[in-house]
């Protein structure tokens, strides 16, 4: 009988402890929510030191986020310019078939680009005018190098 009373007392004490812990967690969430509201209501320039690593979410929780040096120094993505014709793989410029200010039609041959022991014919992606030729015949180029800049203006020749 005495064992049963001890077990009952322990279970009541455990329940009280659980309730107290729940209340403490709720109070912590409320305090964090108040802190996040205070930070969000103020001018964030006052918190410039925190900008690199602090994010405050709706729930009021704080998460520390550290950016790696690799991420900070990464090459940023830039939307490709449709007027620029670039290399897709390393290679050598073979023959250039157009000159600056030439009017070209879509599909017309612009130059031959030799890569991986193959001769690739580079054609005009749209009707336009050659604004700039950025390479010379025989020039070795890396991936992503600029070959030709085209414009949409067909009037000038």
C-alpha positions as CSV (number, residue, x, y, z in Angstrom):
1,X,0.0,0.0,0.0
2,X,2.8,2.4,0.9
3,X,4.5,1.6,-2.4
4,X,1.4,2.6,-4.3
5,X,1.2,5.9,-2.4
6,X,4.9,6.6,-3.3
7,X,4.2,5.8,-6.9
8,X,1.2,8.1,-7.0
9,X,3.2,10.9,-5.3
10,X,6.0,10.5,-7.9
11,X,3.5,10.6,-10.8
12,X,1.8,13.8,-9.4
13,X,5.2,15.4,-8.9
14,X,6.2,14.5,-12.5
15,X,3.0,15.9,-13.8
16,X,3.6,19.2,-11.9
17,X,7.1,19.3,-13.3
18,X,5.8,18.8,-16.9
19,X,3.2,21.5,-16.4
20,X,5.9,23.9,-15.0
21,X,8.2,23.1,-17.9
22,X,5.4,23.8,-20.4
23,X,4.6,27.1,-18.8
24,X,8.3,28.1,-18.8
25,X,8.5,27.2,-22.5
26,X,5.4,29.3,-23.3
27,X,6.8,32.3,-21.4
28,X,10.1,31.9,-23.3
29,X,8.2,31.9,-26.6
30,X,6.3,35.1,-25.6
31,X,9.5,36.8,-24.5
32,X,11.2,35.8,-27.8
33,X,8.2,37.1,-29.7
34,X,8.4,40.4,-27.9
35,X,12.2,40.6,-28.7
36,X,11.6,39.8,-32.4
37,X,8.8,42.4,-32.6
38,X,11.1,45.0,-31.0
39,X,13.9,44.2,-33.5
40,X,11.5,44.3,-36.4
41,X,9.9,47.6,-35.3
42,X,13.2,49.4,-35.1
43,X,15.5,50.6,-37.9
44,X,17.5,47.5,-38.9
45,X,20.6,49.6,-39.6
46,X,21.1,49.6,-35.8
47,X,21.5,45.8,-36.0
48,X,24.0,45.8,-38.9
49,X,26.4,43.6,-37.0
50,X,23.6,41.0,-36.7
51,X,22.6,41.0,-40.3
52,X,25.3,38.4,-41.3
53,X,24.0,35.7,-38.9
54,X,20.7,36.5,-37.3
55,X,17.3,35.7,-38.7
56,X,14.1,36.2,-36.8
57,X,11.0,34.2,-37.8
58,X,7.4,34.7,-37.1
59,X,7.4,32.2,-34.2
60,X,9.9,34.4,-32.4
61,X,12.7,31.9,-32.5
62,X,16.2,33.1,-33.4
63,X,18.4,31.1,-35.8
64,X,22.1,31.8,-36.2
65,X,23.2,31.3,-39.8
66,X,26.9,31.6,-40.7
67,X,28.0,32.0,-44.3
68,X,31.0,30.1,-45.4
69,X,33.9,31.8,-47.1
70,X,33.3,29.6,-50.2
71,X,29.7,30.9,-50.4
72,X,30.7,34.6,-49.9
73,X,33.4,34.3,-52.7
74,X,31.2,32.4,-55.1
75,X,30.8,33.6,-58.7
76,X,27.4,35.2,-58.8
77,X,24.9,34.1,-61.4
78,X,24.2,36.6,-64.2
79,X,21.3,36.3,-66.6
80,X,22.7,35.6,-70.1
81,X,22.5,38.4,-72.6
82,X,20.7,37.1,-75.7
83,X,22.7,39.5,-77.9
84,X,26.0,37.9,-76.9
85,X,27.2,34.7,-78.5
86,X,29.6,32.9,-76.1
87,X,31.6,29.6,-76.2
88,X,30.1,26.6,-74.5
89,X,33.4,24.6,-74.3
90,X,37.1,25.5,-74.6
91,X,38.4,25.6,-78.2
92,X,40.0,27.6,-81.0
93,X,38.4,30.1,-83.4
94,X,38.7,28.8,-86.9
95,X,37.3,31.0,-89.7
96,X,35.3,34.2,-89.1
97,X,32.7,34.7,-91.9
98,X,31.2,38.1,-91.0
99,X,32.5,41.6,-90.3
100,X,31.4,44.4,-88.0
101,X,28.1,46.1,-89.1
102,X,27.1,43.2,-91.4
103,X,23.4,42.4,-91.5
104,X,22.7,38.7,-90.9
105,X,19.6,36.6,-91.0
106,X,18.7,33.9,-88.5
107,X,20.7,30.7,-89.2
108,X,23.4,32.4,-91.2
109,X,27.0,31.2,-90.6
110,X,29.0,33.6,-88.4
111,X,32.1,31.6,-87.7
112,X,33.7,28.2,-87.2
113,X,34.7,27.2,-83.7
114,X,37.0,24.2,-83.3
115,X,36.5,22.2,-80.1
116,X,37.2,18.6,-79.2
117,X,38.6,17.9,-82.7
118,X,35.4,19.0,-84.3
119,X,34.5,22.1,-86.3
120,X,31.4,23.7,-85.0
121,X,29.5,26.2,-87.2
122,X,28.2,29.1,-85.1
123,X,25.0,30.6,-86.6
124,X,23.0,33.7,-86.0
125,X,20.3,33.1,-83.4
126,X,18.1,35.9,-84.8
127,X,18.0,38.5,-87.6
128,X,20.3,41.4,-86.7
129,X,23.5,43.3,-87.2
130,X,27.0,42.4,-86.0
131,X,27.9,45.0,-83.4
132,X,31.3,43.6,-82.3
133,X,33.6,40.7,-83.1
134,X,35.5,40.0,-79.9
135,X,37.9,37.3,-81.2
136,X,40.5,36.8,-83.9
137,X,41.1,33.7,-86.1
138,X,43.3,31.1,-84.4
139,X,42.6,32.5,-80.9
140,X,42.3,29.9,-78.1
141,X,39.3,30.5,-75.8
142,X,38.0,29.1,-72.5
143,X,34.5,28.1,-71.8
144,X,32.1,31.1,-71.6
145,X,34.3,33.5,-73.7
146,X,32.6,36.2,-75.7
147,X,32.7,35.6,-79.5
148,X,30.3,38.1,-81.1
149,X,27.8,40.8,-80.0
150,X,24.7,41.2,-82.1
151,X,22.1,43.9,-82.2
152,X,18.5,43.9,-83.5
153,X,18.9,47.0,-85.6
154,X,18.9,46.0,-89.3
155,X,18.9,49.7,-90.6
156,X,22.7,50.4,-90.2
157,X,25.1,48.6,-92.5
